[in-house]
Amino acid sequence: QVQLVESGGGLVQTGGSLRLSCAASGRTFSPYAMGWFRQAPGKERQFVASITWSGGNSVYEDSVKGRFTISKENAKDTVYLQMNSLKPEDTAVYFCATREAFSGYNAWGQGTQVTVSS
């Protein structure tokens, strides 16, 4: 079973930046894609970004395009989310997850809190 651990969250002011990391361990790691999701209090979990593991093709939710960048280091089994120009509406717990080509996300981390103050 793959274990995922997110890190890098914190409290920043509007316009600030954070880089989130998600490290995988526990078994051979070769997913089709890795994704970032977020969930704010009282709201549903929301897709943020994803990247394919072999090709590095990325997809972003519209509200983060141009501000967030997803990247990976295959040799470290790690995916990153660089977040720039942060807004209060970005405040949420951020989760990383793995998926296969034609299935849903099947492994999740415990999340890291991102809080953006006005």
Secondary structure in CASP SS format (residue, H / E / C, confidence):
PFRMAT SS
TARGET T0000
AUTHOR 0000-0000-0000
METHOD secondary structure of the structure
MODEL  1
Q C 1.00
V C 1.00
Q E 1.00
L E 1.00
V E 1.00
E E 1.00
S E 1.00
G C 1.00
G C 1.00
G E 1.00
L E 1.00
V E 1.00
Q E 1.00
T C 1.00
G C 1.00
G C 1.00
S C 1.00
L E 1.00
R E 1.00
L E 1.00
S E 1.00
C E 1.00
A E 1.00
A E 1.00
S E 1.00
G C 1.00
R C 1.00
T C 1.00
F C 1.00
S C 1.00
P C 1.00
Y C 1.00
A E 1.00
M E 1.00
G E 1.00
W E 1.00
F E 1.00
R E 1.00
Q E 1.00
A C 1.00
P C 1.00
G C 1.00
K C 1.00
E C 1.00
R C 1.00
Q E 1.00
F E 1.00
V E 1.00
A E 1.00
S E 1.00
I E 1.00
T E 1.00
W C 1.00
S C 1.00
G C 1.00
G C 1.00
N C 1.00
S E 1.00
V E 1.00
Y E 1.00
E C 1.00
D H 1.00
S H 1.00
V H 1.00
K C 1.00
G C 1.00
R C 1.00
F E 1.00
T E 1.00
I E 1.00
S E 1.00
K E 1.00
E E 1.00
N H 1.00
A H 1.00
K H 1.00
D C 1.00
T E 1.00
V E 1.00
Y E 1.00
L E 1.00
Q E 1.00
M E 1.00
N C 1.00
S C 1.00
L C 1.00
K C 1.00
P H 1.00
E H 1.00
D H 1.00
T C 1.00
A E 1.00
V E 1.00
Y E 1.00
F E 1.00
C E 1.00
A E 1.00
T E 1.00
R E 1.00
E C 1.00
A C 1.00
F C 1.00
S C 1.00
G C 1.00
Y E 1.00
N E 1.00
A E 1.00
W E 1.00
G C 1.00
Q C 1.00
G C 1.00
T E 1.00
Q E 1.00
V E 1.00
T E 1.00
V E 1.00
S E 1.00
S C 1.00
END
